[in-house]
Amino acid sequence: MARFPNRVAIVTGAGSGLGRATAALFGAEGAKVAAVDLMAETAEATAAEITATGATARAYACDVSDPKSVESTVAAIATDLGRPQLLVNSAGIGGFAKSEEESPERWASIIGVNLTGTFLMCRFTLPYLLDGGGTIVNIASNAGLMGQPYSAAYCASKGGVVNLTRALAVEYVDAGVRVNCVAPGGMRTPLTKGFRLPEDADFDVLRPVMSRIGVSEPEEVAECIAYVASDTARYMIGSIISIDGGLVTYGGGFPKPKTSPTNPAAAG
Ligand SMILES: NC(=O)c1ccc[n+]([C@@H]2O[C@H](COP(=O)([O-])OP(=O)(O)OC[C@H]3O[C@@H](n4cnc5c(N)ncnc54)[C@H](O)[C@@H]3O)[C@@H](O)[C@H]2O)c1
């Protein structure tokens, strides 16, 4: 049985990667999907994929870091599709930099999209969720739960998303709105393709943030999001669900070096 029949679901970052996989799954589960992305054409491609299956979807170009853009987009979704009941905040950006070289502009941009953007989407969707119930799934990262080198802005933004989730969860616990967070580890998506490590990056400090079993597919994480958003998860409130190949639990360590000058015990 479909898990989201006729429910209006807003998915940000729906033009690519995890957002796209989530939008497709929600569409297959009966939701009327608002595919929201900064890139109009990719949002439209996702919406077209969903409607081609016979499900309902519409694309919306929106910059989640811009309050006016978010406010008008959410209002348009409510007019076009009906009262939003589900919100998945998957839009995100990142990149590596040594903190002593990080530009204040890039810091502001990563915090602006990942943390402020998540808040703004919640802020302008909550009045609809409160009007009859609903649920929010924020997307953090293993980087919001552990230190990741060369990623201060990204870690700070995702750590912020983790505790933003908890704050909203307790604020609305009695109001029929569940708020939770899914924290993926590495996923096979376009996100990290443009990331460039600092030239003299130290791989010994990077190894602990790589899972021993490699990366996940975005569809695997979308399944987790769908469960968290579904009525079956009614008892899940303010949870931070890691789906990261065990990374946060055991501290990563892949690929295991055949020989290591700094750790002879790892040899062989
Ligand atoms: N890929 C990974 O390894 C990984 C790991 C952990 C967490 N995450 C998180 O998962 C989420 C999805 O990442 P992904 O891997 O699918 O990335 P992706 O780059 O494939 O997709 C991100 C989407 O967000 C959109 N976007 C960027 N800025 C936006 C803005 N201002 N307004 C609206 N949309 C905007 C992009 O256009 C893109 O379509 C992100 O929050 C990311 O931080 C990703």
The ligand as a Gaussian input file, in Angstrom:
#p B3LYP/6-31G(d) Opt

LIG

0 1
 N       26.707000      13.109000      -1.316000
 C       27.183000      12.865000      -0.115000
 O       28.202000      12.180000       0.016000
 C       26.481000      13.397000       1.107000
 C       26.856000      12.897000       2.370000
 C       26.196000      13.342000       3.497000
 C       25.180000      14.289000       3.401000
 N       24.844000      14.774000       2.161000
 C       23.779000      15.772000       2.119000
 O       22.703000      15.243000       1.351000
 C       21.998000      16.321000       0.736000
 C       21.853000      16.035000      -0.742000
 O       23.141000      16.023000      -1.319000
 P       23.420000      15.327000      -2.711000
 O       24.582000      14.454000      -2.514000
 O       22.182000      14.792000      -3.261000
 O       23.921000      16.609000      -3.540000
 P       23.629000      17.063000      -5.022000
 O       24.637000      18.116000      -5.331000
 O       23.514000      15.891000      -5.915000
 O       22.181000      17.739000      -4.880000
 C       22.000000      18.927000      -4.146000
 C       20.929000      19.743000      -4.841000
 O       20.714000      20.935000      -4.044000
 C       20.517000      21.993000      -4.948000
 N       20.816000      23.280000      -4.318000
 C       22.023000      23.792000      -4.014000
 N       21.902000      25.015000      -3.510000
 C       20.569000      25.290000      -3.460000
 C       19.812000      26.401000      -3.047000
 N       20.393000      27.518000      -2.578000
 N       18.462000      26.348000      -3.143000
 C       17.854000      25.233000      -3.643000
 N       18.526000      24.154000      -4.058000
 C       19.877000      24.178000      -3.972000
 C       21.467000      21.711000      -6.100000
 O       21.103000      22.446000      -7.277000
 C       21.325000      20.210000      -6.241000
 O       20.308000      19.871000      -7.167000
 C       22.791000      17.590000       1.040000
 O       22.187000      18.275000       2.116000
 C       24.151000      17.061000       1.429000
 O       24.842000      17.943000       2.271000
 C       25.452000      14.351000       1.010000

